[in-house]
Amino acid sequence: FQEFLDLLNLVYLRTMEITDATVPHILKLADRFQMECLVNQSEKHLTQSSEMDVVKKLLLAEQYRLRSLKDHCFNSEDLIEKLKGSPEYDLLSVDTKVRICDKIMKN
């Protein structure tokens, strides 16, 4: 219920901003209801002002097909280190794993 209220507040009342705490459920609902503007705002938050862990950002980028955020994550200096031994690595797509291997080989 609260997640949907957050979405309505963003769309109609504009009384709140997207934060690290709200961005996962805002993305989920915006994607579900095909609200491209909110998906874009969420991606912008994650690339510009978020303190969220880069691995969590990468998982969101994959789940919601956020190409710009995905590129942003791959430009992060600590992505490889944070993924080593991380259980989240297994959740990534094969394409992303290939891109990670590419990044390792080019360094």
N, C-alpha and C positions, 0 to 999 in steps of 0.2 A: 504494500500500500504506500509506504513512504517513498519507495523508489519511483512509483508512478507520479506521486505528488511533486517530487523533484523535477521530473520531466515537464510536468505542466507549469511549474514555476519558471523554468527556463524558457519555455515557449511563449507563454501568455503573460505572465506577470513580470518576468525578468527581474525577480527579486533575489536571485541567487546566482552564483558563478560555479562553473565546473571546477572541482578540486580533485586531488588525488583520491580522496575518499569516495567521491561520487562518480568519478569517470567510468569505472567498470559497469555500473548499472545504467548510467546514461547511455553508454555505447550499446549495451545490450538492447535497451528499449528503442533507441534511435535506429539501430539496425533492423530490429523487428518491425518497426512501423515505417521504415524507409524514409527517415528524416535526415536527408543528406546534410543539411545545414548543421544539425547537432553533431553528426558524425565528424564533420570537418572541424567544428569548434573543439570537440574532444581531442581530435588529433593535434590540433594547434596547441592545446594545453599541454599535452604529453610531450610535444617536441620543444616547446619554449619555456614552460614554467614549472614543469613537474619535477618533484624530487623522488619520484617512484623509481624503484630498482630497474635497471636496464633490461633484465631478463623478463620481468613482469610486463614491461613495455613491449618487448618483442613478442611475447605471447598474445597480448592484445592486438598488436599489429597484424599478426597472423590470423587470429580469429575473425577480425573485422576487415581484413584486406586493406590495411592502411599502409600503402606503399611508401609514402613520405616518412612515416614514423619508423617503418622497417629500415629504411636507408639511414635514418638518424641513429638508430640502435647500432647498426653496423659500423658507423663512424665513431662509436664510443670506444675509448681506449681500454676499458676494463671488461668488455663483453666476453671475450674468450676466457679470461680468468674466472669470471662469475659463473660461466657455464660448466667449467671443469668440475666434474663430480656432482653436478646439480641434477636433481630428479626432473627438473623442468626440461632438460635437454631431450628427454624421451618424448615429450609432448610436441616438439617442433616437427614441422613437415620435412620430408626428404629434401625438397628444394632448398629449404633454409639450412639444413645440415650440410648440404653440398656447398652452399655459399660460405658457411663458417669454415669448412675445410679449405676452400679457396683462399679465404682471408689468412688462415694459418700458413698456408704454403707460400703466400706472397710476402709474408713478413720475414 
